[in-house]
């Protein structure tokens, strides 16, 4: 039996249950609609304006996990042989565990880790040291660096990411984070209206709801007193091209296209995957010609990301001729026609992959918080089966690929 149930607790918290009798383990994730994107760095809380340092969402994630009243929760859940982690995405922070025994007790501990935190000045200073080490490692990730700079340049109205491109901030900005910063950010974004729970497994929904009500009855209420910042020129592009100098063996280019569409996010994602797979995978004539003509080395990477109503399509490659690469890429994107035979092949493979994912349900349910944020459809198999060539073609034909930002990571001193 598989069944989705949505419940709302008496305090307003939304809980999504996925009942599946075949699951031996249970997944519980506690999710906050707040992430690393600089869109969140300015806000009003209780009528007061705040502007915080970059990387605060990730900083709070570490603080809640490492400085919990139960101790470091990574160690606590590992001692239970659980799969446990906290992840900060661009617009959501998620804390989850997957386990077998003691699930209800662990649910209580997870909720209290988030809703009853240990905030003191010593805790903040201790977390800084771990974050600074992670910041230094991130500085060497050329794809993430260039991608973040592209997102920054695609939005003129606010600082999506710092100028240097590290979404965690810098060592300097991390050292400057104060107890007051962390507390204000937590109070603003970790309110009850901004959270939701996902519980997946062979569970009794009514019994679990009763238990959750009992947990929250002993926790301090956290009403919403936050007002988000309203940004001017939100959709305008800050910069169309930028070069970043780093120690790299070969020039590395990332081009990100910003698209606005009224289509359902999952249907749009499906159409884009088929379109991109048919035209830009490394076995296509377009890519092999780029390699043979010595325009790029290796192949092309491509991906789609969603940022508050926008779809971002990103291409990346080690380039020998950046001008020719961008010229050919734009020309290929302007040709929206999808080969019918390629559509059939990709469509069949997608259905097979979705069926395979149902056999690996734990990997699938870890994505539920992201799916919930973007669409109310958690399984795409039925949608995929009924999607036609004409429907995909019409969606792709309606898209505009004119808005883009390009970042070249280069070593100008390279011989």
C-alpha positions as CSV (number, residue, x, y, z in Angstrom):
1,X,0.0,0.0,0.0
2,X,1.3,3.5,-0.9
3,X,-0.6,6.5,0.2
4,X,0.1,10.3,0.7
5,X,-1.6,12.0,3.5
6,X,-1.3,15.7,4.4
7,X,-2.1,16.7,8.0
8,X,-2.0,20.1,9.7
9,X,-1.2,20.1,13.5
10,X,-3.0,22.4,16.0
11,X,0.0,24.7,15.9
12,X,-0.2,25.1,12.1
13,X,2.7,22.8,11.2
14,X,2.0,20.9,7.9
15,X,3.0,17.2,8.0
16,X,3.3,15.1,4.8
17,X,3.0,11.3,5.4
18,X,4.0,8.7,2.8
19,X,2.6,5.4,3.9
20,X,4.3,2.4,2.3
21,X,4.1,-1.1,3.9
22,X,7.1,-2.4,2.0
23,X,9.4,0.1,3.7
24,X,11.4,-1.5,6.6
25,X,12.9,1.8,7.6
26,X,11.3,5.1,8.3
27,X,12.5,8.5,7.0
28,X,11.7,11.7,8.9
29,X,12.8,15.1,7.6
30,X,12.2,18.5,9.2
31,X,12.3,21.3,6.6
32,X,12.6,25.1,6.7
33,X,11.9,27.2,3.6
34,X,15.1,29.1,4.0
35,X,18.4,28.6,2.2
36,X,21.8,29.9,1.1
37,X,20.5,32.3,-1.6
38,X,21.2,35.9,-0.7
39,X,17.5,36.7,-1.3
40,X,17.1,35.8,2.4
41,X,19.9,38.0,3.8
42,X,17.7,41.0,4.2
43,X,14.4,41.0,6.1
44,X,12.3,42.6,8.7
45,X,11.7,40.9,12.0
46,X,9.2,42.2,14.5
47,X,9.3,45.5,12.6
48,X,13.2,45.8,12.6
49,X,15.3,45.7,9.5
50,X,18.2,43.2,9.3
51,X,21.0,42.7,6.8
52,X,23.1,39.6,7.6
53,X,26.4,38.1,6.4
54,X,26.3,35.5,3.6
55,X,26.2,31.9,4.5
56,X,23.9,32.3,7.6
57,X,21.5,29.5,6.5
58,X,24.4,27.0,6.4
59,X,25.8,28.4,9.6
60,X,22.5,27.8,11.4
61,X,22.3,24.3,10.0
62,X,25.7,23.5,11.6
63,X,24.8,25.3,14.9
64,X,21.6,23.3,15.4
65,X,23.2,20.0,14.7
66,X,26.5,20.4,16.5
67,X,25.3,22.4,19.6
68,X,22.0,20.6,20.4
69,X,21.1,19.9,24.0
70,X,21.5,16.2,23.3
71,X,25.1,16.8,22.1
72,X,26.3,16.6,18.5
73,X,23.4,15.0,16.7
74,X,25.6,13.5,14.0
75,X,27.3,11.3,16.6
76,X,24.0,10.6,18.4
77,X,22.2,9.3,15.3
78,X,25.3,7.4,14.0
79,X,25.3,5.6,17.4
80,X,21.8,4.4,16.5
81,X,23.1,3.2,13.0
82,X,20.9,5.9,11.4
83,X,21.5,7.7,8.1
84,X,21.4,11.3,9.2
85,X,22.3,14.6,7.6
86,X,21.5,18.3,7.4
87,X,21.6,20.0,3.9
88,X,21.3,23.6,3.0
89,X,20.0,24.2,-0.5
90,X,19.5,27.6,-2.2
91,X,15.9,28.0,-0.8
92,X,15.4,25.2,1.8
93,X,17.2,23.7,4.7
94,X,16.5,20.1,5.6
95,X,17.4,17.8,8.5
96,X,16.6,14.1,8.1
97,X,17.2,10.7,9.5
98,X,16.5,7.1,8.2
99,X,16.2,4.4,10.8
100,X,14.5,1.3,12.1
101,X,14.3,1.3,15.9
102,X,13.2,4.1,18.3
103,X,11.7,6.2,15.5
104,X,9.3,8.1,17.7
105,X,12.0,9.0,20.2
106,X,14.3,10.1,17.4
107,X,11.5,12.2,15.9
108,X,11.2,14.0,19.2
109,X,15.0,14.6,19.3
110,X,15.0,15.9,15.7
111,X,12.2,18.3,16.3
112,X,13.7,19.5,19.6
113,X,17.1,19.9,17.9
114,X,15.5,22.4,15.5
115,X,12.8,24.0,17.8
116,X,14.6,24.1,21.1
117,X,18.2,25.1,20.1
118,X,21.1,25.9,22.3
119,X,22.0,29.4,21.5
120,X,24.9,31.0,23.3
121,X,28.0,32.9,22.4
122,X,30.4,30.0,23.0
123,X,28.4,27.7,20.7
124,X,28.5,30.4,17.9
125,X,32.3,30.7,18.2
126,X,32.8,26.9,18.1
127,X,30.7,26.5,14.9
128,X,32.8,29.3,13.2
129,X,35.9,27.1,13.2
130,X,34.2,24.2,11.4
131,X,32.6,26.6,8.8
132,X,35.9,28.3,8.1
133,X,37.4,25.0,7.1
134,X,34.5,24.3,4.8
135,X,34.7,27.7,3.3
136,X,38.3,27.1,2.3
137,X,37.5,23.8,0.6
138,X,34.6,25.4,-1.3
139,X,36.9,28.1,-2.7
140,X,38.5,25.5,-4.9
141,X,35.3,24.1,-6.5
142,X,35.4,25.8,-9.9
143,X,31.9,24.6,-11.0
144,X,30.2,25.8,-7.9
145,X,32.1,29.1,-7.9
146,X,31.2,29.9,-11.5
147,X,27.6,28.8,-11.1
148,X,27.1,30.9,-8.0
149,X,28.6,34.0,-9.8
150,X,26.2,33.4,-12.7
151,X,23.2,33.3,-10.4
152,X,24.5,36.5,-8.8
153,X,24.8,38.2,-12.2
154,X,21.4,37.0,-13.4
155,X,19.7,39.0,-10.6
156,X,20.5,42.7,-10.3
157,X,18.0,43.5,-7.5
158,X,19.8,41.6,-4.7
159,X,23.0,39.9,-3.9
160,X,22.2,36.3,-4.6
161,X,25.8,35.3,-3.7
162,X,28.9,37.2,-2.7
163,X,31.1,38.7,-5.4
164,X,33.7,35.9,-4.8
165,X,31.0,33.2,-5.5
166,X,31.3,31.1,-2.3
167,X,27.7,30.6,-1.0
168,X,29.2,29.9,2.5
169,X,30.6,33.4,2.7
170,X,34.3,34.0,3.2
171,X,36.6,33.3,6.1
172,X,36.4,37.0,7.0
173,X,32.6,37.2,6.9
174,X,32.3,34.0,8.9
175,X,34.5,35.4,11.7
176,X,32.3,38.5,11.8
177,X,29.1,36.5,12.5
178,X,27.7,37.4,15.9
179,X,25.4,35.7,18.4
180,X,22.9,38.5,17.6
181,X,23.1,37.7,13.9
182,X,22.4,34.0,14.4
183,X,19.6,34.6,16.8
184,X,17.8,37.1,14.6
185,X,18.1,34.9,11.6
186,X,16.8,31.9,13.5
187,X,13.9,33.8,15.0
188,X,12.9,35.2,11.6
189,X,13.0,32.1,9.4
190,X,12.5,29.2,11.8
191,X,8.9,30.1,12.5
192,X,6.1,27.5,12.4
193,X,4.6,28.8,9.1
194,X,8.0,28.3,7.4
195,X,8.5,24.7,8.3
196,X,7.0,21.3,7.3
197,X,7.6,17.7,8.3
198,X,7.9,14.7,5.9
199,X,7.4,11.2,7.4
200,X,7.7,8.1,5.1
201,X,7.4,4.5,6.0
202,X,5.0,1.8,7.4
203,X,3.5,4.1,10.0
204,X,0.1,4.7,11.6
205,X,-0.7,8.2,10.6
206,X,-3.3,9.0,13.3
207,X,-1.0,7.6,16.1
208,X,1.9,9.6,14.7
209,X,-0.1,12.8,14.6
210,X,-1.2,12.3,18.3
211,X,2.5,11.8,19.2
212,X,3.6,15.0,17.3
213,X,0.9,17.0,19.0
214,X,2.3,15.8,22.4
215,X,5.8,16.8,21.4
216,X,4.9,20.3,20.3
217,X,2.7,20.9,23.4
218,X,5.9,21.1,25.4
219,X,7.7,23.4,23.0
220,X,7.6,27.2,23.0
221,X,5.4,28.6,20.2
222,X,7.3,30.2,17.4
223,X,4.9,32.5,15.5
224,X,5.8,34.3,12.3
225,X,7.0,37.8,12.9
226,X,9.1,38.0,9.7
227,X,8.5,40.2,6.6
228,X,10.6,39.3,3.6
229,X,12.5,42.0,1.8
230,X,11.0,43.4,-1.4
231,X,13.7,43.9,-4.0
232,X,13.6,46.4,-6.9
233,X,14.8,45.3,-10.4
234,X,14.4,41.7,-9.3
235,X,14.4,40.3,-12.8
236,X,17.1,42.5,-14.4
237,X,20.5,41.1,-15.2
238,X,23.5,42.5,-13.3
239,X,26.2,41.3,-15.7
240,X,26.2,39.2,-18.9
241,X,29.8,38.1,-18.8
242,X,32.5,37.9,-16.2
243,X,36.0,36.3,-16.0
244,X,37.3,34.8,-12.8
245,X,41.1,34.2,-12.4
246,X,42.0,30.9,-10.7
247,X,44.7,28.3,-11.0
248,X,43.2,26.0,-13.6
249,X,44.8,23.9,-16.3
250,X,42.2,24.8,-18.9
251,X,39.7,27.6,-19.4
252,X,36.4,26.5,-18.0
253,X,33.1,28.2,-19.1
254,X,29.7,28.1,-17.5
255,X,26.7,29.6,-19.3
256,X,23.4,29.9,-17.4
257,X,20.1,30.8,-19.1
258,X,17.2,32.2,-17.0
259,X,13.7,31.2,-18.1
260,X,10.2,32.2,-16.9
261,X,7.4,29.8,-17.6
262,X,3.8,29.3,-16.3
263,X,4.1,25.5,-16.9
264,X,3.8,23.1,-14.0
265,X,7.4,22.7,-12.7
266,X,7.5,18.9,-12.9
267,X,6.1,19.0,-16.5
268,X,8.6,21.7,-17.5
269,X,11.4,19.8,-15.9
270,X,10.4,16.7,-17.9
271,X,10.2,18.6,-21.2
272,X,13.6,20.2,-20.6
273,X,15.3,17.0,-19.7
274,X,14.1,15.4,-23.0
275,X,15.1,18.4,-25.0
276,X,18.5,18.8,-23.4
277,X,19.2,15.0,-23.5
278,X,18.3,14.8,-27.2
279,X,20.5,17.8,-28.3
280,X,23.4,18.2,-25.8
281,X,24.4,14.8,-24.5
282,X,28.0,13.8,-25.3
283,X,26.9,11.2,-27.8
284,X,25.1,13.8,-30.0
285,X,26.5,15.2,-33.3
286,X,26.5,18.7,-31.8
287,X,29.0,17.8,-29.0
288,X,31.2,15.5,-31.1
289,X,31.6,18.3,-33.7
290,X,32.7,20.7,-30.9
291,X,35.3,18.2,-29.8
292,X,36.5,17.4,-33.4
293,X,36.7,21.1,-34.3
294,X,38.8,21.7,-31.1
295,X,36.2,24.1,-29.6
296,X,36.0,22.2,-26.3
297,X,37.8,19.4,-24.6
298,X,35.9,16.3,-23.5
299,X,32.2,17.1,-23.5
300,X,29.4,19.3,-22.1
301,X,27.7,19.2,-18.7
302,X,24.2,20.5,-18.4
303,X,21.7,20.8,-15.6
304,X,18.5,22.6,-14.5
305,X,17.9,24.5,-11.3
306,X,14.8,26.2,-9.9
307,X,15.0,29.6,-8.2
308,X,11.6,31.1,-7.0
309,X,9.7,30.7,-10.2
310,X,12.7,30.8,-12.6
311,X,14.2,27.9,-14.4
312,X,18.0,28.1,-14.7
313,X,19.6,25.9,-17.4
314,X,23.4,25.7,-17.1
315,X,25.9,24.4,-19.6
316,X,29.6,23.9,-18.7
317,X,32.7,22.8,-20.6
318,X,36.5,23.1,-20.8
319,X,36.8,25.5,-23.7
320,X,39.5,26.1,-26.3
321,X,37.5,28.8,-28.1
322,X,34.9,30.4,-25.9
323,X,33.4,32.7,-28.6
324,X,32.8,29.9,-31.0
325,X,31.4,27.7,-28.2
326,X,28.8,30.3,-27.2
327,X,27.9,31.0,-30.8
328,X,27.2,27.4,-31.6
329,X,25.4,26.9,-28.2
330,X,23.0,29.8,-28.9
331,X,22.4,28.6,-32.4
332,X,21.6,25.0,-31.2
333,X,19.2,26.3,-28.5
334,X,17.4,28.4,-31.1
335,X,16.5,25.2,-33.0
336,X,13.7,23.8,-30.7
337,X,12.8,20.8,-32.9
338,X,13.2,17.4,-31.1
339,X,13.8,14.4,-33.2
340,X,10.8,12.0,-32.9
341,X,12.9,8.9,-32.6
342,X,15.1,10.4,-29.9
343,X,12.0,11.4,-28.0
344,X,10.7,7.8,-28.1
345,X,14.0,6.4,-26.9
346,X,14.5,9.0,-24.1
347,X,10.9,8.7,-23.0
348,X,11.1,4.9,-22.7
349,X,14.4,5.2,-20.7
350,X,12.8,7.8,-18.4
351,X,9.9,5.5,-17.6
352,X,12.3,2.6,-16.9
353,X,14.4,4.9,-14.6
354,X,11.3,5.9,-12.7
355,X,10.3,2.3,-12.1
356,X,13.8,1.6,-10.9
357,X,13.6,4.5,-8.5
358,X,10.5,3.0,-6.9
359,X,12.7,0.1,-6.0
360,X,15.1,2.5,-4.2
361,X,12.4,4.3,-2.3
362,X,14.8,5.8,0.4
363,X,16.7,7.7,-2.2
364,X,13.4,8.9,-3.7
365,X,11.8,10.1,-0.4
366,X,14.9,12.2,0.5
367,X,13.9,14.4,-2.4
368,X,10.3,14.9,-1.2
369,X,11.0,18.2,0.6
370,X,12.3,19.7,-2.7
371,X,9.4,18.3,-4.7
372,X,6.9,19.7,-2.2
373,X,8.5,23.2,-2.5
374,X,8.2,23.2,-6.3
375,X,5.0,21.1,-7.0
376,X,2.3,19.1,-5.3
377,X,3.1,16.1,-7.5
378,X,5.5,13.8,-5.6
379,X,5.6,10.9,-8.1
380,X,6.1,11.7,-11.8
381,X,5.6,8.2,-13.3
382,X,1.9,8.7,-14.2
383,X,2.7,12.2,-15.6
384,X,5.6,10.7,-17.6
385,X,3.5,7.9,-19.1
386,X,0.9,10.2,-20.5
387,X,3.2,13.0,-21.8
388,X,3.3,13.2,-25.6
389,X,5.7,14.4,-28.1
390,X,3.4,17.2,-29.1
391,X,3.1,18.4,-25.5
392,X,6.8,18.4,-24.9
393,X,7.4,20.2,-28.3
394,X,4.9,22.9,-27.5
395,X,6.5,23.6,-24.1
396,X,10.0,23.9,-25.5
397,X,8.7,26.1,-28.4
398,X,7.2,28.5,-25.8
399,X,10.5,29.1,-23.9
400,X,12.8,32.1,-24.3
401,X,16.6,31.5,-24.1
402,X,17.6,35.2,-24.5
403,X,18.5,36.0,-20.9
404,X,21.8,34.5,-19.8
405,X,25.0,35.1,-17.9
406,X,28.4,33.6,-18.8
407,X,31.4,33.1,-16.5
408,X,34.9,32.0,-17.7
409,X,37.2,30.6,-15.1
410,X,40.7,31.2,-16.5
411,X,44.4,31.3,-15.5
412,X,45.7,34.3,-17.3
413,X,49.2,33.6,-16.1
414,X,49.2,30.0,-17.5
415,X,51.9,29.4,-20.1
